[in-house]
Amino acid sequence: MDIKNKLIIEKPLIHCITNHITINDCANVVLAIGGKPIMAENKREVSDITTSAKALAVNLGNISDNRMISMMISGEVAYKNNIPSIIDIVGVNCSNLRLKFALEFINKCKPNVIKGNMSEIKAVLGLVTNSKGVDVNDEDNTTEKTINNNINIVKNLSNKTNSIVVATGEIDLISNGNETYVIENGCIELSMITGTGCMLNALIATCISSGFVLEGAILGTLIMGISGELSNKAKGTASFKVDLLDNISTINDKDIIEKSKIRVVE
């Protein structure tokens, strides 16, 4: 049984502790591929919620004291109970608070997947980056010129953390420390609306609830990139966002197989 059909049949509960800017988008993308979202963040209940979930997604896009406490509680529960988890390390390159928290979360909760752009990935490794805000620095972005160096960086982080690393950008890199998958699907419009990175985090969380972590990370990334390509004829950004959710919810195996631009580098 393939992962996407498994999700539709099993309707897994996905616990998302994400930022309030994109919480509705993240809930809808989980629903779009067959999951059931719950967006609990009260520190007094998140342990129970995570225990009953099939995957956990945490996101540092708009953190608060309560949300950080809740993320750590949920992350430790997920680790203890072998519940697949992903952390989106948003903004760790521009905030010492986020960086310290991300490092602590990775150390204590050992997430199955670490997701971020290349500037964020480099920051977690203690490498120099000149990025500002939550966007990737042009010098860090994965291009044909930088791809070999960036592959080594994501492999390094994967080996250090024993996590699957998803580095997003013009070219997406997904590594398990041995093999790195290079995905060239997507479109510029994905960077022109708020929330597509957060949506991808929730999408991957839903896919890894299957128990197939590497495959789930790859599938989630492909679904987002291909759905973006299928939506890029929209009139404007609002129409694009609607089309994107439509295409995520209707994409089929044939679309994924025929439109995937993926290769593996050892």
Secondary structure per residue as TSV (DSSP state, phi and psi in degrees):
chain	resnum	aa	ss	phi	psi
A	1	M	-	360.0	130.3
A	2	D	-	-77.9	161.6
A	3	I	H	-61.5	-45.0
A	4	K	H	-62.9	-44.0
A	5	N	H	-67.3	-33.9
A	6	K	H	-61.3	-41.1
A	7	L	H	-64.2	-43.6
A	8	I	H	-62.6	-39.0
A	9	I	H	-74.3	-44.8
A	10	E	H	-88.0	-21.7
A	11	K	-	48.1	61.2
A	12	P	-	-66.4	144.3
A	13	L	E	-80.3	124.6
A	14	I	E	-115.7	118.9
A	15	H	E	-90.5	117.1
A	16	C	E	-114.9	120.8
A	17	I	E	-108.3	94.2
A	18	T	-	-124.5	-176.9
A	19	N	-	-86.9	153.5
A	20	H	T	-69.1	-18.5
A	21	I	T	-65.9	-34.1
A	22	T	T	-124.0	14.1
A	23	I	H	-60.2	-39.0
A	24	N	H	-67.6	-40.5
A	25	D	H	-63.3	-41.4
A	26	C	H	-65.8	-41.5
A	27	A	H	-62.0	-42.1
A	28	N	H	-68.8	-33.4
A	29	V	H	-72.5	-33.6
A	30	V	H	-62.3	-46.0
A	31	L	H	-61.2	-37.3
A	32	A	H	-62.3	-29.3
A	33	I	T	-108.9	13.9
A	34	G	T	109.7	-4.0
A	35	G	-	-88.1	177.1
A	36	K	E	-123.5	112.7
A	37	P	E	-84.3	147.7
A	38	I	E	-137.5	129.8
A	39	M	-	-111.6	39.1
A	40	A	-	-68.4	138.7
A	41	E	-	-141.2	4.3
A	42	N	-	-72.4	125.7
A	43	K	T	-61.5	-18.6
A	44	R	T	-84.1	-9.1
A	45	E	T	-126.8	-11.8
A	46	V	H	-65.9	-27.2
A	47	S	H	-61.9	-46.7
A	48	D	H	-63.9	-42.8
A	49	I	H	-63.1	-48.0
A	50	T	H	-63.2	-40.0
A	51	T	H	-58.6	-33.4
A	52	S	H	-89.3	-5.3
A	53	A	-	-89.8	164.3
A	54	K	S	-99.2	-11.7
A	55	A	E	-163.0	157.5
A	56	L	E	-125.9	132.4
A	57	A	E	-121.1	125.5
A	58	V	E	-119.8	149.8
A	59	N	E	-141.9	130.1
A	60	L	-	-94.9	16.7
A	61	G	T	-62.8	-31.7
A	62	N	T	-150.7	80.2
A	63	I	-	-86.8	155.6
A	64	S	-	-139.2	167.7
A	65	D	H	-58.5	-46.6
A	66	N	H	-62.9	-42.0
A	67	R	H	-67.2	-37.2
A	68	M	H	-65.1	-42.4
A	69	I	H	-61.0	-45.1
A	70	S	H	-65.0	-40.1
A	71	M	H	-61.0	-42.8
A	72	M	H	-67.9	-41.0
A	73	I	H	-60.1	-49.8
A	74	S	H	-65.1	-39.6
A	75	G	H	-62.3	-41.2
A	76	E	H	-69.3	-37.4
A	77	V	H	-64.8	-43.2
A	78	A	H	-61.1	-45.1
A	79	Y	H	-62.5	-45.3
A	80	K	H	-62.3	-34.2
A	81	N	T	-104.3	12.9
A	82	N	T	56.1	38.8
A	83	I	-	-93.0	122.4
A	84	P	-	-56.2	139.4
A	85	S	E	-139.9	156.2
A	86	I	E	-139.1	141.0
A	87	I	E	-117.8	131.9
A	88	D	E	-99.5	110.9
A	89	I	-	-87.4	51.6
A	90	V	T	-60.3	125.9
A	91	G	T	77.0	10.5
A	92	V	T	-67.6	-17.5
A	93	N	T	-79.2	-12.5
A	94	C	T	-126.6	6.4
A	95	S	-	-144.5	118.7
A	96	N	H	-63.8	-33.6
A	97	L	H	-60.7	-48.8
A	98	R	H	-66.0	-41.2
A	99	L	H	-62.8	-47.3
A	100	K	H	-62.4	-40.2
A	101	F	H	-66.7	-44.1
A	102	A	H	-59.9	-43.5
A	103	L	H	-64.0	-40.9
A	104	E	H	-65.9	-43.3
A	105	F	H	-61.9	-45.6
A	106	I	H	-62.8	-40.3
A	107	N	H	-68.6	-43.1
A	108	K	H	-86.3	-38.0
A	109	C	H	-101.6	-13.9
A	110	K	-	45.4	62.5
A	111	P	-	-60.4	146.7
A	112	N	S	-68.3	-30.9
A	113	V	E	-133.8	135.4
A	114	I	E	-114.1	123.9
A	115	K	E	-120.6	138.0
A	116	G	E	-176.3	170.7
A	117	N	E	-81.3	173.8
A	118	M	H	-66.1	-31.1
A	119	S	H	-64.7	-39.3
A	120	E	H	-70.4	-40.5
A	121	I	H	-60.7	-44.9
A	122	K	H	-63.7	-39.0
A	123	A	H	-62.1	-42.1
A	124	V	H	-62.6	-31.1
A	125	L	T	-85.5	-2.6
A	126	G	T	80.5	18.0
A	127	L	-	-89.1	155.5
A	128	V	-	-73.4	134.5
A	129	T	-	-142.7	141.8
A	130	N	-	-104.6	21.4
A	131	S	-	-71.9	155.9
A	132	K	-	-126.1	135.5
A	133	G	T	72.5	-157.0
A	134	V	T	-95.8	0.1
A	135	D	S	-88.9	152.5
A	136	V	-	-69.8	142.1
A	137	N	-	-71.4	140.9
A	138	D	T	-55.6	-36.7
A	139	E	T	-70.5	-24.4
A	140	D	T	-88.0	-26.2
A	141	N	S	-56.6	147.4
A	142	T	-	-81.7	115.5
A	143	T	-	-128.8	177.6
A	144	E	T	-60.6	-27.5
A	145	K	T	-75.7	-36.1
A	146	T	T	-103.5	-1.9
A	147	I	H	-61.3	-41.6
A	148	N	H	-65.0	-42.0
A	149	N	H	-65.6	-41.7
A	150	N	H	-68.8	-33.4
A	151	I	H	-61.2	-42.8
A	152	N	H	-63.1	-36.5
A	153	I	H	-66.8	-46.6
A	154	V	H	-68.9	-34.6
A	155	K	H	-64.1	-40.1
A	156	N	H	-60.9	-47.6
A	157	L	H	-64.8	-39.9
A	158	S	H	-61.5	-44.2
A	159	N	H	-67.8	-35.3
A	160	K	H	-71.3	-32.2
A	161	T	H	-107.1	-12.7
A	162	N	T	60.4	31.0
A	163	S	S	-114.3	154.2
A	164	I	E	-73.1	132.5
A	165	V	E	-110.3	127.3
A	166	V	E	-113.7	111.2
A	167	A	E	-106.9	114.2
A	168	T	E	-93.7	155.7
A	169	G	S	166.2	-160.8
A	170	E	S	-53.3	-41.7
A	171	I	S	-119.3	127.4
A	172	D	E	-89.8	139.5
A	173	L	E	-120.7	131.2
A	174	I	E	-128.3	121.5
A	175	S	E	-129.8	143.6
A	176	N	-	-107.6	12.5
A	177	G	S	95.8	-24.1
A	178	N	S	-108.5	-54.3
A	179	E	-	-109.0	145.7
A	180	T	E	-124.0	127.8
A	181	Y	E	-97.2	126.6
A	182	V	E	-103.4	118.5
A	183	I	E	-118.4	125.7
A	184	E	-	-114.7	23.6
A	185	N	-	-81.8	158.9
A	186	G	-	128.6	-178.8
A	187	C	-	-157.2	160.3
A	188	I	G	-61.1	-29.8
A	189	E	G	-61.4	-25.9
A	190	L	G	-62.8	-25.5
A	191	S	G	-92.3	0.4
A	192	M	S	-103.1	0.0
A	193	I	S	-125.3	148.3
A	194	T	T	-72.7	133.6
A	195	G	T	108.5	-6.5
A	196	T	H	-67.9	-31.8
A	197	G	H	-67.7	-41.4
A	198	C	H	-64.9	-40.3
A	199	M	H	-61.9	-41.0
A	200	L	H	-63.2	-38.9
A	201	N	H	-58.8	-45.9
A	202	A	H	-68.1	-35.8
A	203	L	H	-63.7	-46.7
A	204	I	H	-64.2	-41.0
A	205	A	H	-56.8	-42.6
A	206	T	H	-64.6	-42.9
A	207	C	H	-68.0	-37.1
A	208	I	H	-78.1	-8.9
A	209	S	T	-62.8	-17.0
A	210	S	T	-66.7	-19.3
A	211	G	S	97.1	-11.7
A	212	F	-	-98.3	92.0
A	213	V	H	-72.4	-52.1
A	214	L	H	-61.1	-47.9
A	215	E	H	-62.7	-38.4
A	216	G	H	-66.1	-40.0
A	217	A	H	-64.4	-40.4
A	218	I	H	-66.7	-46.4
A	219	L	H	-61.3	-46.8
A	220	G	H	-59.8	-41.6
A	221	T	H	-66.8	-41.2
A	222	L	H	-64.7	-43.1
A	223	I	H	-60.0	-43.9
A	224	M	H	-65.0	-46.9
A	225	G	H	-64.7	-45.9
A	226	I	H	-68.2	-40.1
A	227	S	H	-62.4	-36.1
A	228	G	H	-62.4	-44.5
A	229	E	H	-61.9	-39.3
A	230	L	H	-69.7	-16.1
A	231	S	H	-104.5	-3.5
A	232	N	T	-79.2	7.7
A	233	K	T	-97.7	7.7
A	234	A	S	-64.1	157.3
A	235	K	S	-62.6	-41.5
A	236	G	S	-159.0	-169.5
A	237	T	H	-67.4	-35.1
A	238	A	H	-66.4	-45.1
A	239	S	H	-65.0	-37.7
A	240	F	H	-60.0	-43.6
A	241	K	H	-63.1	-41.4
A	242	V	H	-64.8	-46.2
A	243	D	H	-62.5	-36.9
A	244	L	H	-59.9	-48.1
A	245	L	H	-64.8	-38.9
A	246	D	H	-58.3	-46.7
A	247	N	H	-71.6	-33.4
A	248	I	H	-62.3	-38.8
A	249	S	H	-77.7	-20.4
A	250	T	H	-113.0	-6.3
A	251	I	-	-59.0	141.0
A	252	N	-	-122.4	174.4
A	253	D	H	-58.7	-38.6
A	254	K	H	-61.9	-44.0
A	255	D	H	-59.3	-46.4
A	256	I	H	-65.0	-44.5
A	257	I	H	-66.7	-46.1
A	258	E	H	-74.5	-30.7
A	259	K	H	-102.8	-4.9
A	260	S	-	-65.2	133.7
A	261	K	-	-116.9	83.2
A	262	I	E	-134.4	140.5
A	263	R	E	-143.7	161.2
A	264	V	E	-116.8	139.5
A	265	V	E	-122.4	128.5
A	266	E	-	-95.6	360.0
